[in-house]
Amino acid sequence: MRTYTYGPYGGAYVPEVLHRPLAELTEAFGEALRDPAFLQEFQHILTHYVGRSTPLFHAANLSRKYDCQVYLKREDLAHTGAHKINNTIGQALLAKRMGKKRVIAETGAGQHGVATATAAALLGLECTVFMGSVDARRQEANLFRMRLLGAQIQLVESGSKTLKDATSEAIRNWIATADDTYYIIGSALGPSPYPKIVQTFQSVIGSEIRSQFYQQHLRHPDAVIACVGGGSNAIGTFSGYYEDRDVRLYGVEAGGYGLASGQHAAPISEGNKGILHGFFSYFMCDENGNIRDTHSVSAGLDYPGVGPELAWLADSGRVEYIDATDEQALAACMELARCEGILPALESSHAIAAIPVVAAKHGPGCHIVVTLSGRGDKDMGILQEKLQP
């Protein structure tokens, strides 16, 4: 079995019972990428069902405010309201190719769960989504959407009852049902080959940004920003500019109540190397690898680790990581809503919060692209609680 690694990061640290399913997945993924019919069907669905390509929008009001040129990659306009659908369509097609009848998924903010349920409904697959009960309470709208789409929901009551624990339960279920079940992982993490699979299906974001921006300006942007939890939208975004060293890449982690508080989800900024959920990377853990609790106002960023490729990009210096606190993300959410009439997801709001920081680094008139990974409808309850007088 080929194991994808990124410097020292990645790998497949899993029970022996998963070695065969992962080997089969690696082989099927490689074959699919060499099959023009698979790639054509994937592209057809992205175009005619998901609604790609998504626009690259010049945020003129925000640009005037920060004396730079801000462009938003509108993944919030993709079907289901976030970038997650790109990956779930690809993996659901892969599941059908492998003869699987059932798919499972983990979810935090609910967008990956909704996207998985959507892909399963489209392609005629049974679907079960694992979600921590804490996240289910703060993302009730997405919980209901998944049920409307026909998914079964398994609420997780163990641990912190958030994304980490939902992922653990999904892996346990996969161990018991791997013969007929495909596990659709939503972030660019997990045991190999999952980080590579997610990066491949999400790379459409970066390739579109590169093409769209160049067509408009006959040059590349000075900086590209994406929020970072597990890392699916970030790795898809950054992949468009790996070789262009004149384009600076910025990942924005969830600063929670501030790095000094210890209550955050910023493993690269303030974490250690360790192993969780089958891969080696940076985690919110102590020197002995014990995983610490995390906090973020954004359920989708409330995960203790980051994908292995993003860890490698941090060590190599290709991506610079900064953090945005809950307070800064909430303020950025309100700012974009009032400046541009766009209500972003709280995950994306962390990336928006970094605009003044990045603009100051690059100077007046610089060109900045921000991936708006999702829309804020799902966060209305949180926004009412946090922002309503």
C-alpha positions as CSV (number, residue, x, y, z in Angstrom):
1,M,0.0,0.0,0.0
2,R,1.3,3.5,-0.9
3,T,1.3,5.7,2.2
4,Y,1.2,9.5,1.5
5,T,3.4,11.5,3.8
6,Y,4.3,15.2,4.0
7,G,7.8,15.4,5.4
8,P,7.5,13.6,8.7
9,Y,3.7,14.1,8.8
10,G,0.8,12.0,7.8
11,G,1.1,8.2,7.7
12,A,-1.5,5.6,8.7
13,Y,-1.4,4.9,12.4
14,V,-4.5,2.6,12.6
15,P,-5.5,-0.8,14.0
16,E,-4.6,-3.8,11.8
17,V,-8.2,-4.3,10.9
18,L,-8.1,-1.1,8.8
19,H,-5.0,-1.9,6.8
20,R,-6.9,-3.8,4.1
21,P,-9.7,-1.1,3.7
22,L,-7.1,1.6,3.4
23,A,-5.1,-0.4,0.9
24,E,-8.3,-1.0,-1.2
25,L,-9.1,2.7,-0.9
26,T,-5.6,3.8,-2.0
27,E,-5.8,1.5,-5.1
28,A,-9.4,2.6,-6.0
29,F,-8.4,6.3,-5.7
30,G,-5.4,5.9,-8.0
31,E,-7.5,4.0,-10.5
32,A,-10.3,6.6,-10.4
33,L,-7.8,9.4,-11.1
34,R,-6.6,7.6,-14.2
35,D,-10.2,6.9,-15.5
36,P,-11.4,9.7,-17.8
37,A,-15.1,8.6,-17.2
38,F,-14.8,9.1,-13.5
39,L,-13.2,12.5,-13.8
40,Q,-15.8,13.5,-16.4
41,E,-18.7,12.5,-14.1
42,F,-17.1,14.4,-11.2
43,Q,-16.7,17.5,-13.3
44,H,-20.2,17.2,-14.7
45,I,-21.7,17.1,-11.2
46,L,-19.6,20.0,-10.0
47,T,-20.7,22.1,-12.9
48,H,-24.4,21.3,-13.3
49,Y,-25.3,20.4,-9.6
50,V,-22.8,22.1,-7.3
51,G,-22.8,25.3,-9.4
52,R,-19.1,25.6,-10.1
53,S,-17.2,27.6,-10.9
54,T,-18.0,29.9,-7.9
55,P,-17.4,33.6,-8.3
56,L,-14.3,35.6,-7.3
57,F,-15.9,38.8,-6.0
58,H,-14.2,42.2,-5.6
59,A,-15.2,43.5,-2.2
60,A,-15.0,47.2,-3.1
61,N,-16.3,48.5,0.3
62,L,-13.9,46.4,2.3
63,S,-11.1,47.3,-0.1
64,R,-11.6,51.0,0.5
65,K,-11.7,50.5,4.3
66,Y,-8.3,48.7,4.4
67,D,-6.6,50.5,1.5
68,C,-6.1,47.3,-0.5
69,Q,-7.9,45.2,-3.0
70,V,-9.9,42.4,-1.4
71,Y,-11.4,39.5,-3.4
72,L,-13.6,36.8,-2.0
73,K,-13.7,33.3,-3.4
74,R,-17.5,32.6,-2.9
75,E,-17.6,29.0,-1.8
76,D,-20.6,30.1,0.2
77,L,-22.5,30.1,-3.1
78,A,-21.9,26.4,-3.9
79,H,-24.8,24.0,-3.4
80,T,-25.3,23.4,0.4
81,G,-23.6,26.6,1.2
82,A,-20.0,25.6,1.7
83,H,-16.9,24.1,0.0
84,K,-17.6,20.7,1.6
85,I,-19.7,19.5,-1.3
86,N,-16.7,19.4,-3.6
87,N,-15.1,16.7,-1.5
88,T,-18.3,14.7,-0.7
89,I,-19.3,14.4,-4.3
90,G,-15.8,13.1,-5.2
91,Q,-15.7,10.6,-2.3
92,A,-19.3,9.4,-2.8
93,L,-18.5,8.7,-6.5
94,L,-15.5,6.8,-5.2
95,A,-17.7,4.8,-2.8
96,K,-20.0,3.8,-5.6
97,R,-17.0,2.8,-7.7
98,M,-15.9,0.5,-4.9
99,G,-19.3,-1.1,-4.6
100,K,-20.1,0.4,-1.2
101,K,-23.8,0.8,-0.3
102,R,-23.4,3.0,2.8
103,V,-21.4,6.0,3.7
104,I,-20.6,7.5,7.1
105,A,-19.2,10.9,8.0
106,E,-18.2,13.0,11.0
107,T,-19.3,16.7,11.3
108,G,-18.8,19.6,13.6
109,A,-20.5,22.7,12.2
110,G,-22.8,20.4,10.2
111,Q,-21.7,21.5,6.7
112,H,-19.8,18.4,6.0
113,G,-22.7,16.3,7.3
114,V,-25.1,18.2,5.1
115,A,-22.8,17.8,2.1
116,T,-22.4,14.1,2.7
117,A,-26.1,13.6,3.1
118,T,-26.7,15.5,-0.1
119,A,-24.2,13.5,-2.1
120,A,-25.6,10.2,-0.6
121,A,-29.1,11.2,-1.6
122,L,-28.0,12.2,-5.1
123,L,-26.1,8.9,-5.7
124,G,-28.5,6.5,-3.9
125,L,-26.3,5.6,-0.8
126,E,-27.4,5.1,2.8
127,C,-25.9,7.7,5.1
128,T,-25.1,8.0,8.8
129,V,-23.5,11.1,10.3
130,F,-21.8,11.3,13.6
131,M,-22.1,14.6,15.5
132,G,-21.2,15.6,19.0
133,S,-24.2,16.6,21.1
134,V,-22.6,20.0,21.9
135,D,-22.2,20.8,18.2
136,A,-25.7,19.5,17.5
137,R,-27.2,22.0,20.0
138,R,-25.4,24.9,18.4
139,Q,-26.0,23.8,14.9
140,E,-29.7,22.7,15.1
141,A,-30.5,23.9,11.6
142,N,-27.9,21.7,9.9
143,L,-29.0,18.8,12.1
144,F,-32.5,19.1,10.8
145,R,-31.2,19.5,7.2
146,M,-29.3,16.3,7.4
147,R,-32.4,14.4,8.6
148,L,-34.5,16.0,5.8
149,L,-32.0,14.6,3.3
150,G,-32.5,11.1,4.7
151,A,-29.4,10.8,6.9
152,Q,-29.4,8.9,10.2
153,I,-27.8,11.0,13.0
154,Q,-25.7,9.4,15.7
155,L,-25.2,11.9,18.5
156,V,-22.0,11.5,20.4
157,E,-22.0,12.0,24.2
158,S,-18.4,11.0,25.0
159,G,-15.5,13.3,25.7
160,S,-16.0,17.0,24.8
161,K,-19.0,16.0,22.6
162,T,-17.6,17.9,19.7
163,L,-15.8,17.2,16.4
164,K,-12.9,15.2,17.9
165,D,-15.3,12.8,19.5
166,A,-17.6,12.5,16.5
167,T,-14.5,11.6,14.4
168,S,-13.5,8.9,17.0
169,E,-17.0,7.4,16.9
170,A,-17.1,7.4,13.1
171,I,-13.7,5.5,13.0
172,R,-15.1,2.9,15.5
173,N,-18.1,2.4,13.3
174,W,-16.0,2.1,10.2
175,I,-13.8,-0.6,11.8
176,A,-17.0,-2.7,12.4
177,T,-18.6,-2.1,9.0
178,A,-15.7,-1.6,6.5
179,D,-16.9,-4.4,4.2
180,D,-19.9,-2.4,3.0
181,T,-19.3,1.1,4.3
182,Y,-17.2,4.0,3.0
183,Y,-16.0,6.6,5.5
184,I,-16.2,10.1,3.9
185,I,-13.7,12.2,5.9
186,G,-14.4,15.9,5.6
187,S,-11.1,17.5,6.4
188,A,-7.6,17.1,5.0
189,L,-6.6,14.7,7.8
190,G,-7.0,11.1,8.9
191,P,-4.9,8.1,7.9
192,S,-3.4,8.0,4.4
193,P,-4.7,8.2,1.7
194,Y,-7.5,10.5,3.1
195,P,-5.5,13.8,3.2
196,K,-4.5,13.3,-0.4
197,I,-8.0,12.4,-1.4
198,V,-9.5,15.5,0.2
199,Q,-6.8,17.8,-1.2
200,T,-7.4,16.4,-4.7
201,F,-11.1,17.0,-4.6
202,Q,-10.8,20.4,-3.0
203,S,-8.0,21.6,-5.3
204,V,-10.8,22.9,-7.6
205,I,-10.9,26.0,-5.3
206,G,-7.3,26.9,-5.8
207,S,-7.3,26.2,-9.5
208,E,-10.3,28.4,-10.0
209,I,-8.9,31.2,-8.0
210,R,-5.7,31.1,-10.0
211,S,-7.5,31.2,-13.3
212,Q,-10.1,33.8,-12.3
213,F,-7.7,36.2,-10.8
214,Y,-5.2,36.0,-13.7
215,Q,-7.9,36.5,-16.2
216,Q,-9.0,39.6,-14.4
217,H,-5.6,41.1,-13.7
218,L,-2.9,39.3,-15.8
219,R,-1.0,38.8,-12.5
220,H,-1.2,36.8,-9.3
221,P,-2.4,38.2,-6.0
222,D,0.0,39.3,-3.3
223,A,-1.6,37.2,-0.6
224,V,-4.1,34.4,-0.2
225,I,-5.9,33.8,3.1
226,A,-8.0,30.8,4.3
227,C,-9.2,29.7,7.7
228,V,-7.7,26.5,9.1
229,G,-9.4,23.9,11.2
230,G,-8.6,20.4,9.9
231,G,-7.8,22.2,6.7
232,S,-10.0,21.2,3.7
233,N,-10.7,24.6,2.4
234,A,-7.2,25.9,3.1
235,I,-5.4,23.0,1.4
236,G,-7.7,23.3,-1.6
237,T,-7.1,27.1,-1.7
238,F,-3.3,27.0,-1.2
239,S,-2.8,24.2,-3.8
240,G,-3.3,26.7,-6.6
241,Y,-0.2,28.6,-5.6
242,Y,2.4,26.1,-4.2
243,E,5.0,27.0,-6.8
244,D,4.4,30.7,-6.9
245,R,6.7,31.9,-4.2
246,D,5.8,35.5,-4.8
247,V,2.2,34.7,-3.5
248,R,2.2,34.7,0.3
249,L,-0.1,32.2,1.8
250,Y,-1.8,32.7,5.2
251,G,-3.7,30.2,7.3
252,V,-5.9,31.6,10.1
253,E,-6.4,29.3,13.2
254,A,-9.1,29.6,15.8
255,G,-7.7,31.7,18.7
256,G,-10.7,31.1,20.9
257,Y,-10.4,33.2,24.1
258,G,-6.7,34.0,23.2
259,L,-3.6,31.8,22.9
260,A,-2.5,32.8,26.4
261,S,-5.8,31.4,27.9
262,G,-5.2,27.9,26.6
263,Q,-8.8,27.8,25.4
264,H,-8.4,27.8,21.7
265,A,-8.0,25.5,18.6
266,A,-4.7,26.7,17.2
267,P,-2.4,23.6,17.2
268,I,0.2,25.1,14.9
269,S,0.4,28.4,16.7
270,E,0.4,26.9,20.1
271,G,0.6,23.1,20.1
272,N,2.8,20.1,19.9
273,K,3.5,17.2,17.5
274,G,1.5,14.0,18.2
275,I,-0.8,11.3,16.8
276,L,-4.6,11.2,16.7
277,H,-7.2,9.7,14.4
278,G,-4.6,7.8,12.4
279,F,-2.1,10.5,11.4
280,F,1.0,12.4,12.8
281,S,0.7,16.2,12.9
282,Y,0.4,19.2,15.1
283,F,-2.2,18.8,17.8
284,M,-3.5,20.6,20.9
285,C,-1.6,18.2,23.1
286,D,1.1,18.2,25.8
287,E,4.7,17.0,25.4
288,N,3.5,13.4,26.0
289,G,0.9,13.5,23.3
290,N,-2.2,13.8,25.6
291,I,-4.9,15.7,23.7
292,R,-6.2,18.8,25.4
293,D,-9.7,20.2,25.2
294,T,-10.2,22.9,22.5
295,H,-12.5,25.9,22.2
296,S,-13.8,28.0,19.3
297,V,-17.0,29.9,18.8
298,S,-16.9,28.1,15.4
299,A,-17.9,24.5,15.6
300,G,-16.1,23.7,12.3
301,L,-12.7,24.9,13.7
302,D,-13.2,23.3,17.1
303,Y,-10.8,20.4,16.4
304,P,-7.5,19.7,18.2
305,G,-5.3,19.0,15.1
306,V,-4.4,20.1,11.6
307,G,-4.0,18.1,8.4
308,P,-0.5,16.7,7.8
309,E,0.1,18.7,4.6
310,L,-0.7,22.0,6.4
311,A,1.8,21.0,9.2
312,W,4.5,20.4,6.6
313,L,3.7,23.7,4.9
314,A,4.1,25.4,8.3
315,D,7.5,23.8,8.9
316,S,8.7,24.7,5.4
317,G,7.6,28.3,5.8
318,R,5.4,28.2,2.7
319,V,2.3,29.0,4.7
320,E,2.3,31.6,7.5
321,Y,-0.1,30.9,10.4
322,I,-1.8,33.6,12.5
323,D,-4.8,33.3,14.8
324,A,-8.1,35.2,15.2
325,T,-10.0,35.1,18.5
326,D,-13.7,34.5,18.9
327,E,-14.2,38.2,19.5
328,Q,-12.3,39.1,16.3
329,A,-14.2,36.5,14.2
330,L,-17.6,37.8,15.5
331,A,-16.6,41.4,14.7
332,A,-15.4,40.4,11.2
333,C,-18.7,38.5,10.6
334,M,-20.6,41.7,11.4
335,E,-18.2,43.8,9.3
336,L,-18.6,41.8,6.2
337,A,-22.4,41.7,6.6
338,R,-22.6,45.5,6.9
339,C,-19.9,46.4,4.4
340,E,-20.8,44.0,1.6
341,G,-24.2,42.4,2.5
342,I,-22.6,39.0,2.8
343,L,-23.1,36.9,6.0
344,P,-20.1,34.5,6.3
345,A,-19.9,31.4,8.4
346,L,-18.0,31.8,11.6
347,E,-15.2,29.6,10.2
348,S,-14.8,32.0,7.3
349,S,-15.1,35.0,9.6
350,H,-11.7,34.0,11.1
351,A,-10.2,34.5,7.6
352,I,-12.0,37.8,7.2
353,A,-10.5,39.0,10.5
354,A,-7.0,38.5,9.1
355,I,-7.5,41.0,6.3
356,P,-6.2,44.1,8.2
357,V,-3.2,42.1,9.5
358,V,-2.2,40.9,6.1
359,A,-2.9,44.3,4.4
360,A,-0.5,45.9,6.9
361,K,2.2,43.4,6.0
362,H,1.9,44.0,2.3
363,G,1.2,47.7,2.2
364,P,-1.3,50.0,0.4
365,G,-2.8,48.7,-2.8
366,C,-1.9,45.1,-2.3
367,H,-4.2,42.4,-3.8
368,I,-5.6,39.9,-1.3
369,V,-7.8,36.9,-2.0
370,V,-9.8,35.3,0.9
371,T,-11.6,32.0,0.6
372,L,-15.1,32.5,2.0
373,S,-15.6,28.8,2.8
374,G,-19.2,29.0,3.8
375,R,-22.3,31.1,4.5
376,G,-23.5,32.1,8.0
377,D,-27.1,30.8,8.0
378,K,-26.1,27.8,10.1
379,D,-24.6,30.1,12.8
380,M,-27.7,32.3,13.3
381,G,-28.4,30.9,16.8
382,I,-24.8,31.6,17.9
383,L,-24.8,35.1,16.3
384,Q,-28.1,36.0,18.1
385,E,-26.7,34.8,21.4
386,K,-23.3,36.6,21.0
387,L,-24.2,39.8,19.2
388,Q,-27.8,40.6,20.1
389,P,-28.0,43.5,22.7
